[in-house]
């Protein structure tokens, strides 16, 4: 298959594959974590690119010939396409992180920051548990294998010769933002209702007995109620998140 081809052509074809795959790995959940060393992420992206090049050869090689300007455009296009694929998956985990922070705040844990597992910013313990558990479930259900399949299929949807379509990418990203935050609102809805009822009851008690420090008295009960609700609801929450993540993100 490689006989008679210049080494420059082979190297550039592999580099184009690495541009799309590496840009996706740079943004996709799990592999883009700050806890993973940069050289490990680099070697994983190179290994995956080398493994997939046999499946992508016919889609990449016919587009190698051209001027230097066209080669630069191809590199930029492949980087943007890969970044779009990785960002689509990343938005779902960011939406869950936002929802988990809201859940922690409504359950009384909002003021207790701590070290996050995946992100460099501090998070509450409840937020870290939810986001890490969801990410663990995604890898348990082999979502990274589905991402690799999506990368291979992307050469049919967005071929190398077609260049990067900004309009299609913006449509995909806006649809993903809409669906991910709708899913997050569904997951956090029990805690929203709980926070409304609890704060309404606390407000009534404060009006009836303003001389009592109701906030400090009620805070342990608010936290206990939030933990009980989390105990009974976290299994369903993670199940709905995985069910909503896999078909919508990969199908895109």
C-alpha positions as CSV (number, residue, x, y, z in Angstrom):
1,X,0.0,0.0,0.0
2,X,2.9,2.4,0.8
3,X,5.2,1.2,-2.0
4,X,6.4,3.9,-4.4
5,X,5.1,6.8,-2.2
6,X,7.5,9.5,-1.1
7,X,8.3,9.6,2.6
8,X,7.1,13.2,2.7
9,X,3.6,12.1,1.5
10,X,3.4,9.4,4.1
11,X,4.6,11.7,6.9
12,X,2.1,14.4,5.9
13,X,-0.8,11.9,5.7
14,X,0.0,10.7,9.2
15,X,0.3,14.3,10.4
16,X,-3.1,15.2,9.0
17,X,-4.7,12.2,10.8
18,X,-2.9,13.3,14.0
19,X,-4.3,16.8,13.6
20,X,-7.9,15.7,13.7
21,X,-7.5,13.0,16.3
22,X,-5.1,14.9,18.5
23,X,-7.4,18.0,18.5
24,X,-10.3,15.8,19.6
25,X,-8.2,14.2,22.4
26,X,-7.1,17.6,23.5
27,X,-10.8,18.5,24.4
28,X,-12.6,15.3,25.0
29,X,-13.5,14.4,28.6
30,X,-11.1,12.3,30.6
31,X,-8.1,12.5,28.2
32,X,-8.0,16.3,28.5
33,X,-7.8,16.3,32.3
34,X,-5.0,18.3,33.9
35,X,-4.3,15.2,36.0
36,X,-3.0,13.4,32.9
37,X,0.6,14.5,31.9
38,X,1.0,16.3,28.6
39,X,3.4,13.7,27.2
40,X,1.0,10.9,28.1
41,X,-1.8,12.6,26.1
42,X,0.6,13.2,23.3
43,X,1.7,9.6,23.1
44,X,-1.9,8.4,23.3
45,X,-3.0,10.7,20.4
46,X,0.0,9.5,18.3
47,X,-0.7,5.8,19.1
48,X,-4.4,6.2,18.1
49,X,-3.5,8.1,15.0
50,X,-1.0,5.4,14.0
51,X,-3.6,2.7,14.7
52,X,-6.4,4.4,12.7
53,X,-4.3,5.5,9.7
54,X,-4.9,2.1,8.0
55,X,-8.6,2.8,8.0
56,X,-8.2,6.5,7.0
57,X,-5.6,6.1,4.3
58,X,-8.0,6.2,1.3
59,X,-9.7,9.2,2.7
60,X,-6.5,11.2,3.4
61,X,-4.0,10.3,0.7
62,X,-5.8,11.7,-2.4
63,X,-5.8,15.2,-0.8
64,X,-2.1,15.4,-0.1
65,X,-1.0,16.8,-3.5
66,X,-1.2,20.6,-3.7
67,X,0.5,23.8,-3.0
68,X,1.9,24.9,0.4
69,X,-1.0,27.2,1.0
70,X,-3.5,24.4,0.5
71,X,-1.5,22.2,2.9
72,X,-1.7,24.9,5.6
73,X,-5.4,25.2,5.0
74,X,-5.8,21.4,5.3
75,X,-3.9,21.4,8.6
76,X,-6.1,24.2,10.0
77,X,-9.3,22.5,8.8
78,X,-8.4,19.2,10.3
79,X,-7.5,20.9,13.7
80,X,-10.9,22.7,13.7
81,X,-12.9,19.5,12.8
82,X,-11.2,17.5,15.5
83,X,-11.6,20.3,18.0
84,X,-15.4,20.4,17.2
85,X,-15.8,16.7,17.8
86,X,-14.0,16.9,21.1
87,X,-15.8,20.0,22.1
88,X,-19.2,18.4,21.5
89,X,-18.4,15.7,24.0
90,X,-16.8,18.2,26.4
91,X,-19.9,20.4,26.5
92,X,-22.0,17.5,28.0
93,X,-19.5,17.0,30.9
94,X,-19.3,20.8,31.4
95,X,-23.1,21.0,31.6
96,X,-23.1,18.2,34.2
97,X,-20.4,20.0,36.2
98,X,-22.5,23.1,36.2
99,X,-25.6,21.1,37.3
100,X,-23.6,19.3,40.0
101,X,-22.4,22.7,41.3
102,X,-26.0,23.9,41.4
103,X,-27.1,20.7,43.2
104,X,-24.3,21.1,45.8
105,X,-25.3,24.7,46.4
106,X,-29.0,23.8,46.8
107,X,-28.1,20.9,49.1
108,X,-26.1,23.2,51.4
109,X,-22.6,22.3,50.2
110,X,-22.0,25.3,48.0
111,X,-19.7,27.1,50.5
112,X,-17.4,24.2,51.1
113,X,-14.8,24.2,48.3
114,X,-12.2,21.5,47.8
115,X,-9.8,20.0,45.3
116,X,-11.3,18.7,42.1
117,X,-10.3,15.4,40.5
118,X,-10.5,16.4,36.8
119,X,-10.6,20.2,36.8
120,X,-8.0,22.7,38.1
121,X,-10.6,24.9,39.8
122,X,-11.8,24.0,43.3
123,X,-15.1,22.2,43.6
124,X,-17.2,21.0,46.4
125,X,-17.0,17.4,47.5
126,X,-20.5,16.6,46.2
127,X,-19.7,18.2,42.8
128,X,-16.5,16.2,42.5
129,X,-18.3,12.9,43.4
130,X,-21.0,13.5,40.7
131,X,-18.7,14.5,37.9
132,X,-16.1,11.8,38.6
133,X,-18.8,9.1,38.9
134,X,-20.3,10.2,35.6
135,X,-16.9,10.2,33.8
136,X,-16.1,6.8,35.3
137,X,-19.4,5.4,33.9
138,X,-18.7,6.8,30.5
139,X,-15.4,4.9,30.3
140,X,-17.0,1.8,31.8
141,X,-19.6,1.9,28.9
142,X,-16.7,2.3,26.4
143,X,-17.6,5.8,25.3
144,X,-14.0,6.4,24.2
145,X,-14.4,3.5,21.7
146,X,-17.5,5.2,20.3
147,X,-15.5,8.4,20.0
148,X,-12.9,6.5,17.9
149,X,-15.7,5.2,15.7
150,X,-17.0,8.7,15.4
151,X,-13.6,10.0,14.3
152,X,-13.4,7.3,11.6
153,X,-16.9,8.1,10.4
154,X,-16.2,11.9,10.5
155,X,-14.1,11.4,7.3
156,X,-17.3,10.6,5.5
157,X,-19.4,13.4,7.0
158,X,-16.6,16.0,6.9
159,X,-14.0,14.8,4.3
160,X,-10.6,16.2,4.1
161,X,-11.2,17.8,0.7
162,X,-14.4,19.5,2.0
163,X,-12.6,21.7,4.5
164,X,-14.0,22.9,7.8
165,X,-17.6,24.2,7.7
166,X,-18.1,26.8,10.3
167,X,-21.9,26.9,9.9
168,X,-22.2,23.2,10.4
169,X,-19.9,23.3,13.4
170,X,-21.9,26.2,15.0
171,X,-25.2,24.3,14.5
172,X,-23.8,21.2,16.1
173,X,-22.4,23.2,19.1
174,X,-25.5,25.2,19.7
175,X,-27.7,22.0,19.5
176,X,-25.3,20.3,21.9
177,X,-25.5,23.2,24.4
178,X,-29.3,23.2,24.2
179,X,-29.7,19.5,24.7
180,X,-27.0,19.1,27.3
181,X,-28.4,21.9,29.6
182,X,-31.9,20.5,29.1
183,X,-30.6,17.2,30.2
184,X,-28.8,18.8,33.2
185,X,-32.0,20.6,34.2
186,X,-33.8,17.3,34.2
187,X,-31.2,15.7,36.4
188,X,-31.1,18.6,38.9
189,X,-34.9,19.2,38.9
190,X,-35.5,17.2,42.2
191,X,-33.0,19.4,44.0
192,X,-34.5,22.5,42.5
193,X,-37.9,21.6,43.9
194,X,-36.3,20.6,47.2
195,X,-34.5,23.9,47.5
196,X,-37.6,25.9,46.7
197,X,-39.7,24.1,49.3
198,X,-37.0,24.2,52.0
199,X,-36.2,27.8,51.5
200,X,-39.9,28.7,51.4
201,X,-40.5,26.9,54.7
202,X,-37.4,28.5,56.3
203,X,-38.6,31.9,55.1
204,X,-42.0,31.3,56.8
205,X,-40.4,30.2,60.0
206,X,-38.1,33.3,59.9
207,X,-41.1,35.5,59.6
208,X,-42.9,33.8,62.4
209,X,-39.9,33.9,64.8
210,X,-37.5,36.5,63.6
211,X,-35.5,36.4,66.9
212,X,-34.3,32.8,66.2
213,X,-31.3,32.4,63.9
214,X,-33.2,30.2,61.5
215,X,-30.5,29.9,58.9
216,X,-27.9,28.4,61.3
217,X,-30.5,26.2,63.0
218,X,-31.9,24.8,59.7
219,X,-28.6,24.3,57.8
220,X,-27.8,20.9,59.2
221,X,-31.3,19.7,58.3
222,X,-31.0,21.2,54.8
223,X,-27.7,19.3,54.3
224,X,-29.2,16.1,55.7
225,X,-32.2,16.3,53.4
226,X,-30.0,17.0,50.4
227,X,-27.8,14.0,51.2
228,X,-30.8,11.7,51.6
229,X,-32.2,12.9,48.3
230,X,-28.7,12.4,46.7
231,X,-28.6,8.9,48.2
232,X,-31.8,7.8,46.6
233,X,-31.4,9.8,43.3
234,X,-27.7,9.6,42.3
235,X,-28.1,6.2,40.6
236,X,-31.0,7.4,38.4
237,X,-29.2,10.7,37.8
238,X,-26.1,9.0,36.4
239,X,-28.1,6.5,34.4
240,X,-30.1,9.3,32.7
241,X,-26.8,11.2,32.0
242,X,-25.2,8.2,30.3
243,X,-28.4,7.4,28.4
244,X,-28.5,11.0,27.2
245,X,-24.8,11.3,26.5
246,X,-24.1,8.3,24.4
247,X,-26.7,8.4,21.6
248,X,-26.9,12.1,21.2
249,X,-23.2,12.9,21.2
250,X,-22.0,10.0,19.2
251,X,-24.9,10.2,16.8
252,X,-24.0,13.7,16.0
